[in-house]
Amino acid sequence: MAENTMPGGWSAYHDLTPEDESVFHEALAGFVGVHYTPFAVSTQVVAGMNYKYKCEASMPPSDVIWEVIIEIFKPLHGSAHIVSIIRI
């Protein structure tokens, strides 16, 4: 099924592919404190790829869970990195 997004536009949120999961883990490698579990992603093709991950966040040992959007940029050459984390 083809996506109906305009060039440069964001895709609809969808389940993560193995590639989406790999980019998420690459960007958060070594990140400590809050635990993030992604459950949906939206992407935008630019000179590389922008990702918006909807995640559940928690800070063990607390049982409190909240939602965030983590924006990640993966350049054509180089490593993925976090652009922003916004609590929703």
mmCIF file of the C-alpha atoms, coordinates in Angstrom:
data_MODEL
# 
_entry.id   MODEL 
# 
loop_
_atom_site.group_PDB 
_atom_site.id 
_atom_site.type_symbol 
_atom_site.label_atom_id 
_atom_site.label_alt_id 
_atom_site.label_comp_id 
_atom_site.label_asym_id 
_atom_site.label_entity_id 
_atom_site.label_seq_id 
_atom_site.pdbx_PDB_ins_code 
_atom_site.Cartn_x 
_atom_site.Cartn_y 
_atom_site.Cartn_z 
_atom_site.occupancy 
_atom_site.B_iso_or_equiv 
_atom_site.pdbx_formal_charge 
_atom_site.auth_seq_id 
_atom_site.auth_comp_id 
_atom_site.auth_asym_id 
_atom_site.auth_atom_id 
_atom_site.pdbx_PDB_model_num 
ATOM 1  C CA . MET A 1 1  ? 0.000  0.000  0.000  1.00 0.00 ? 1  MET A CA 1 
ATOM 2  C CA . ALA A 1 2  ? 1.490  3.346  -1.037 1.00 0.00 ? 2  ALA A CA 1 
ATOM 3  C CA . GLU A 1 3  ? 1.576  6.221  1.428  1.00 0.00 ? 3  GLU A CA 1 
ATOM 4  C CA . ASN A 1 4  ? -0.127 9.433  0.368  1.00 0.00 ? 4  ASN A CA 1 
ATOM 5  C CA . THR A 1 5  ? 2.266  12.014 1.755  1.00 0.00 ? 5  THR A CA 1 
ATOM 6  C CA . MET A 1 6  ? 3.466  15.116 0.003  1.00 0.00 ? 6  MET A CA 1 
ATOM 7  C CA . PRO A 1 7  ? 7.204  15.388 -0.676 1.00 0.00 ? 7  PRO A CA 1 
ATOM 8  C CA . GLY A 1 8  ? 8.893  16.483 2.540  1.00 0.00 ? 8  GLY A CA 1 
ATOM 9  C CA . GLY A 1 9  ? 5.738  15.698 4.534  1.00 0.00 ? 9  GLY A CA 1 
ATOM 10 C CA . TRP A 1 10 ? 5.462  13.438 7.557  1.00 0.00 ? 10 TRP A CA 1 
ATOM 11 C CA . SER A 1 11 ? 4.022  9.934  7.219  1.00 0.00 ? 11 SER A CA 1 
ATOM 12 C CA . ALA A 1 12 ? 1.122  8.832  9.389  1.00 0.00 ? 12 ALA A CA 1 
ATOM 13 C CA . TYR A 1 13 ? 2.175  7.159  12.649 1.00 0.00 ? 13 TYR A CA 1 
ATOM 14 C CA . HIS A 1 14 ? 2.627  3.417  12.180 1.00 0.00 ? 14 HIS A CA 1 
ATOM 15 C CA . ASP A 1 15 ? 4.137  0.383  13.916 1.00 0.00 ? 15 ASP A CA 1 
ATOM 16 C CA . LEU A 1 16 ? 7.913  0.289  14.017 1.00 0.00 ? 16 LEU A CA 1 
ATOM 17 C CA . THR A 1 17 ? 9.834  -1.678 11.420 1.00 0.00 ? 17 THR A CA 1 
ATOM 18 C CA . PRO A 1 18 ? 13.110 -3.402 12.385 1.00 0.00 ? 18 PRO A CA 1 
ATOM 19 C CA . GLU A 1 19 ? 14.948 -0.469 10.733 1.00 0.00 ? 19 GLU A CA 1 
ATOM 20 C CA . ASP A 1 20 ? 12.955 2.060  12.811 1.00 0.00 ? 20 ASP A CA 1 
ATOM 21 C CA . GLU A 1 21 ? 13.840 0.138  15.977 1.00 0.00 ? 21 GLU A CA 1 
ATOM 22 C CA . SER A 1 22 ? 17.515 0.062  14.997 1.00 0.00 ? 22 SER A CA 1 
ATOM 23 C CA . VAL A 1 23 ? 17.622 3.860  14.481 1.00 0.00 ? 23 VAL A CA 1 
ATOM 24 C CA . PHE A 1 24 ? 15.866 4.401  17.832 1.00 0.00 ? 24 PHE A CA 1 
ATOM 25 C CA . HIS A 1 25 ? 18.374 2.234  19.707 1.00 0.00 ? 25 HIS A CA 1 
ATOM 26 C CA . GLU A 1 26 ? 21.335 3.811  17.881 1.00 0.00 ? 26 GLU A CA 1 
ATOM 27 C CA . ALA A 1 27 ? 20.249 7.318  18.916 1.00 0.00 ? 27 ALA A CA 1 
ATOM 28 C CA . LEU A 1 28 ? 19.570 6.352  22.543 1.00 0.00 ? 28 LEU A CA 1 
ATOM 29 C CA . ALA A 1 29 ? 22.697 4.234  23.062 1.00 0.00 ? 29 ALA A CA 1 
ATOM 30 C CA . GLY A 1 30 ? 24.220 5.222  26.399 1.00 0.00 ? 30 GLY A CA 1 
ATOM 31 C CA . PHE A 1 31 ? 21.171 7.302  27.383 1.00 0.00 ? 31 PHE A CA 1 
ATOM 32 C CA . VAL A 1 32 ? 20.509 6.732  31.089 1.00 0.00 ? 32 VAL A CA 1 
ATOM 33 C CA . GLY A 1 33 ? 17.837 7.742  33.580 1.00 0.00 ? 33 GLY A CA 1 
ATOM 34 C CA . VAL A 1 34 ? 14.460 7.587  31.864 1.00 0.00 ? 34 VAL A CA 1 
ATOM 35 C CA . HIS A 1 35 ? 13.442 4.359  30.107 1.00 0.00 ? 35 HIS A CA 1 
ATOM 36 C CA . TYR A 1 36 ? 11.705 4.889  26.739 1.00 0.00 ? 36 TYR A CA 1 
ATOM 37 C CA . THR A 1 37 ? 9.606  2.267  24.940 1.00 0.00 ? 37 THR A CA 1 
ATOM 38 C CA . PRO A 1 38 ? 8.581  3.305  21.400 1.00 0.00 ? 38 PRO A CA 1 
ATOM 39 C CA . PHE A 1 39 ? 5.170  2.123  20.147 1.00 0.00 ? 39 PHE A CA 1 
ATOM 40 C CA . ALA A 1 40 ? 4.642  4.179  16.949 1.00 0.00 ? 40 ALA A CA 1 
ATOM 41 C CA . VAL A 1 41 ? 6.731  6.222  14.521 1.00 0.00 ? 41 VAL A CA 1 
ATOM 42 C CA . SER A 1 42 ? 6.255  8.883  11.858 1.00 0.00 ? 42 SER A CA 1 
ATOM 43 C CA . THR A 1 43 ? 8.971  9.590  9.281  1.00 0.00 ? 43 THR A CA 1 
ATOM 44 C CA . GLN A 1 44 ? 9.998  12.427 6.990  1.00 0.00 ? 44 GLN A CA 1 
ATOM 45 C CA . VAL A 1 45 ? 12.497 12.099 4.141  1.00 0.00 ? 45 VAL A CA 1 
ATOM 46 C CA . VAL A 1 46 ? 14.968 15.006 4.083  1.00 0.00 ? 46 VAL A CA 1 
ATOM 47 C CA . ALA A 1 47 ? 18.739 14.969 3.511  1.00 0.00 ? 47 ALA A CA 1 
ATOM 48 C CA . GLY A 1 48 ? 18.594 11.841 5.624  1.00 0.00 ? 48 GLY A CA 1 
ATOM 49 C CA . MET A 1 49 ? 15.529 10.878 7.647  1.00 0.00 ? 49 MET A CA 1 
ATOM 50 C CA . ASN A 1 50 ? 13.603 12.526 10.479 1.00 0.00 ? 50 ASN A CA 1 
ATOM 51 C CA . TYR A 1 51 ? 11.742 10.297 12.917 1.00 0.00 ? 51 TYR A CA 1 
ATOM 52 C CA . LYS A 1 52 ? 9.085  11.100 15.531 1.00 0.00 ? 52 LYS A CA 1 
ATOM 53 C CA . TYR A 1 53 ? 8.710  8.210  17.953 1.00 0.00 ? 53 TYR A CA 1 
ATOM 54 C CA . LYS A 1 54 ? 5.710  8.037  20.286 1.00 0.00 ? 54 LYS A CA 1 
ATOM 55 C CA . CYS A 1 55 ? 7.014  6.405  23.445 1.00 0.00 ? 55 CYS A CA 1 
ATOM 56 C CA . GLU A 1 56 ? 6.004  5.399  26.925 1.00 0.00 ? 56 GLU A CA 1 
ATOM 57 C CA . ALA A 1 57 ? 8.467  6.803  29.435 1.00 0.00 ? 57 ALA A CA 1 
ATOM 58 C CA . SER A 1 58 ? 9.201  5.704  32.990 1.00 0.00 ? 58 SER A CA 1 
ATOM 59 C CA . MET A 1 59 ? 11.864 6.232  35.601 1.00 0.00 ? 59 MET A CA 1 
ATOM 60 C CA . PRO A 1 60 ? 12.418 2.973  37.461 1.00 0.00 ? 60 PRO A CA 1 
ATOM 61 C CA . PRO A 1 61 ? 11.780 2.042  40.200 1.00 0.00 ? 61 PRO A CA 1 
ATOM 62 C CA . SER A 1 62 ? 8.669  4.283  40.002 1.00 0.00 ? 62 SER A CA 1 
ATOM 63 C CA . ASP A 1 63 ? 5.535  2.824  38.393 1.00 0.00 ? 63 ASP A CA 1 
ATOM 64 C CA . VAL A 1 64 ? 4.547  6.208  36.895 1.00 0.00 ? 64 VAL A CA 1 
ATOM 65 C CA . ILE A 1 65 ? 4.326  6.140  33.082 1.00 0.00 ? 65 ILE A CA 1 
ATOM 66 C CA . TRP A 1 66 ? 3.888  9.115  30.752 1.00 0.00 ? 66 TRP A CA 1 
ATOM 67 C CA . GLU A 1 67 ? 4.038  9.610  26.990 1.00 0.00 ? 67 GLU A CA 1 
ATOM 68 C CA . VAL A 1 68 ? 6.652  11.524 25.018 1.00 0.00 ? 68 VAL A CA 1 
ATOM 69 C CA . ILE A 1 69 ? 7.598  12.174 21.428 1.00 0.00 ? 69 ILE A CA 1 
ATOM 70 C CA . ILE A 1 70 ? 11.291 11.700 20.718 1.00 0.00 ? 70 ILE A CA 1 
ATOM 71 C CA . GLU A 1 71 ? 12.501 13.368 17.526 1.00 0.00 ? 71 GLU A CA 1 
ATOM 72 C CA . ILE A 1 72 ? 15.567 11.754 15.965 1.00 0.00 ? 72 ILE A CA 1 
ATOM 73 C CA . PHE A 1 73 ? 17.567 12.700 12.880 1.00 0.00 ? 73 PHE A CA 1 
ATOM 74 C CA . LYS A 1 74 ? 19.520 10.093 10.901 1.00 0.00 ? 74 LYS A CA 1 
ATOM 75 C CA . PRO A 1 75 ? 21.803 11.807 8.335  1.00 0.00 ? 75 PRO A CA 1 
ATOM 76 C CA . LEU A 1 76 ? 22.742 10.153 5.055  1.00 0.00 ? 76 LEU A CA 1 
ATOM 77 C CA . HIS A 1 77 ? 26.236 9.573  6.477  1.00 0.00 ? 77 HIS A CA 1 
ATOM 78 C CA . GLY A 1 78 ? 26.755 9.333  10.213 1.00 0.00 ? 78 GLY A CA 1 
ATOM 79 C CA . SER A 1 79 ? 24.940 8.339  13.353 1.00 0.00 ? 79 SER A CA 1 
ATOM 80 C CA . ALA A 1 80 ? 21.361 8.965  14.408 1.00 0.00 ? 80 ALA A CA 1 
ATOM 81 C CA . HIS A 1 81 ? 20.955 11.494 17.215 1.00 0.00 ? 81 HIS A CA 1 
ATOM 82 C CA . ILE A 1 82 ? 18.195 12.908 19.410 1.00 0.00 ? 82 ILE A CA 1 
ATOM 83 C CA . VAL A 1 83 ? 16.820 16.290 18.332 1.00 0.00 ? 83 VAL A CA 1 
ATOM 84 C CA . SER A 1 84 ? 14.215 16.715 21.083 1.00 0.00 ? 84 SER A CA 1 
ATOM 85 C CA . ILE A 1 85 ? 12.150 14.933 23.708 1.00 0.00 ? 85 ILE A CA 1 
ATOM 86 C CA . ILE A 1 86 ? 8.693  16.419 24.323 1.00 0.00 ? 86 ILE A CA 1 
ATOM 87 C CA . ARG A 1 87 ? 6.301  15.236 26.996 1.00 0.00 ? 87 ARG A CA 1 
ATOM 88 C CA . ILE A 1 88 ? 2.725  14.929 25.710 1.00 0.00 ? 88 ILE A CA 1 
# 
